[in-house]
Amino acid sequence: MIIRELDAQDIEGFLALEEQGLASDSDAFVASIGDDLPSYPEVVRERLAKASIESGDIVLGAFSPDLIGIIAITRDKRAKRYHKADLHGMYVVPGHRGKGIGKALLIQSLDMARQMEGLEEIQLIVATQNHAAVALYERFGFRRAWTEYHALKVEEHYIDAHHMILPLAEPCHLY
C-alpha cells in the first residue's frame, strides 16, 4: 500500500471513491449523492492541484494499487479561526477496512498538519454509531467536545454526531 498526496491527475479515482462512500456509507457523510453542482469535478480538480501544507489543505490517498482510502485536513482561512483545521472526508472502502489503512492515513495527515505554522487544533465530526472510527480517533488523542443530537436526517432517520478535537500542543504517543 502507498499513501501519497492526491493531485489533479487523481480526480477520477477521487470522485469515484467519494461516490462509492456516499452510496455505501451515506450515514457517515454530510453530503448526499446529487448534492454537488455540475461544476464540482472542476472545483475538486483545482483543489487537488493546489493542495499542500503551505496552502493549508492536505488531501491524501491510499493506493493498493487503486485508490482505496482518502482523508483531508483543511485549515480554516478566517483570521479568528486560523489556528484550527478540520479533518474530513475520511473513507476506506469496505473490503480494505480493519487492515490499518485508516490508521496510516491518520498518521501521515496529522504529521503533515503539524507542519502548518500556527496550527493549534484539529477538529472533526463523526457519527456516534461509527464506533470503530470514534475509537480510532480517540487512540490518536481526539477528545469528544460535545455531541450533536439529530445532526443529520436521512429520510425519517436521525444521526447523532460527536464533535471531537485534537489539541496539537499535547503530544500523542498513542495509536
Secondary structure in CASP SS format (residue, H / E / C, confidence):
PFRMAT SS
TARGET T0000
AUTHOR 0000-0000-0000
METHOD secondary structure of the structure
MODEL  1
M C 1.00
I E 1.00
I E 1.00
R E 1.00
E E 1.00
L C 1.00
D C 1.00
A H 1.00
Q H 1.00
D H 1.00
I H 1.00
E H 1.00
G H 1.00
F H 1.00
L H 1.00
A H 1.00
L H 1.00
E H 1.00
E H 1.00
Q H 1.00
G H 1.00
L H 1.00
A H 1.00
S H 1.00
D C 1.00
S H 1.00
D H 1.00
A H 1.00
F C 1.00
V C 1.00
A C 1.00
S C 1.00
I C 1.00
G C 1.00
D C 1.00
D C 1.00
L C 1.00
P C 1.00
S C 1.00
Y H 1.00
P H 1.00
E H 1.00
V H 1.00
V H 1.00
R H 1.00
E H 1.00
R H 1.00
L H 1.00
A H 1.00
K H 1.00
A C 1.00
S E 1.00
I C 1.00
E C 1.00
S C 1.00
G C 1.00
D E 1.00
I E 1.00
V E 1.00
L E 1.00
G E 1.00
A E 1.00
F E 1.00
S C 1.00
P C 1.00
D C 1.00
L E 1.00
I E 1.00
G E 1.00
I E 1.00
I E 1.00
A E 1.00
I E 1.00
T E 1.00
R E 1.00
D C 1.00
K C 1.00
R C 1.00
A H 1.00
K H 1.00
R H 1.00
Y C 1.00
H C 1.00
K E 1.00
A E 1.00
D E 1.00
L E 1.00
H E 1.00
G E 1.00
M E 1.00
Y E 1.00
V E 1.00
V C 1.00
P H 1.00
G H 1.00
H H 1.00
R C 1.00
G C 1.00
K C 1.00
G C 1.00
I H 1.00
G H 1.00
K H 1.00
A H 1.00
L H 1.00
L H 1.00
I H 1.00
Q H 1.00
S H 1.00
L H 1.00
D H 1.00
M H 1.00
A H 1.00
R C 1.00
Q C 1.00
M C 1.00
E C 1.00
G C 1.00
L C 1.00
E C 1.00
E E 1.00
I E 1.00
Q E 1.00
L E 1.00
I E 1.00
V E 1.00
A E 1.00
T C 1.00
Q C 1.00
N C 1.00
H H 1.00
A H 1.00
A H 1.00
V H 1.00
A H 1.00
L H 1.00
Y H 1.00
E H 1.00
R H 1.00
F C 1.00
G C 1.00
F C 1.00
R E 1.00
R E 1.00
A E 1.00
W E 1.00
T E 1.00
E E 1.00
Y E 1.00
H E 1.00
A E 1.00
L E 1.00
K E 1.00
V E 1.00
E C 1.00
E C 1.00
H E 1.00
Y E 1.00
I E 1.00
D E 1.00
A E 1.00
H E 1.00
H E 1.00
M E 1.00
I E 1.00
L E 1.00
P E 1.00
L C 1.00
A C 1.00
E C 1.00
P C 1.00
C C 1.00
H C 1.00
L C 1.00
Y C 1.00
END
